[in-house]
Amino acid sequence: KGYIQALLSELFLEMWRTKKVKSNNPSKKNSKITLPRITDYIDAHCFEPITLTDIAKLYNFNQVYLGRAFKKSTGVSFNDYVKEKRMSQIVFSLTTSKFPVDEIVRNAGYTNKSFFFKKFKERYGCTPSEYRIKYAYIPKEKDK
């Protein structure tokens, strides 16, 4: 169930990413082409410190314009997208790996463990350790 939940999170993120911008404005067409590259970059670097300012500089966009275009294209703000991506990766790691929870959280870029645990519990109704116990994928003998 946890593995499926992580995959569904990935699916929803992908749906937000590919939502089409309905406009004939040439500058918006340019952002339509660039936004998948930006979300690919975020997906690949989600555990690193990522800011809208850094991404705007990297892709030569005005920060305010990029923030608006990103939200219009994906349906979520830049920061919410990054948070959702990180959380889905953490859930995936919890359910498919044997790494300690503290290590997964630290590798995800969370320096305040108690803040992360609070947010995780608000979202999933349990601690990361409880989530792992409840939803971890344990291969059966015939799967090995």
Secondary structure, DSSP 8 states (H G I E B T S, - for coil): -HHHHHHHHHHHHHHHHH-------HHHHHHHHHHHHHHHHHHHTTTS---HHHHHHHTT--HHHHHHHHHHHHSS-HHHHHHHHHHHHHHHHHHH--S-HHHHHHHTT-S-HHHHHHHHHHHHSS-HHHHHHHH-----GGG-
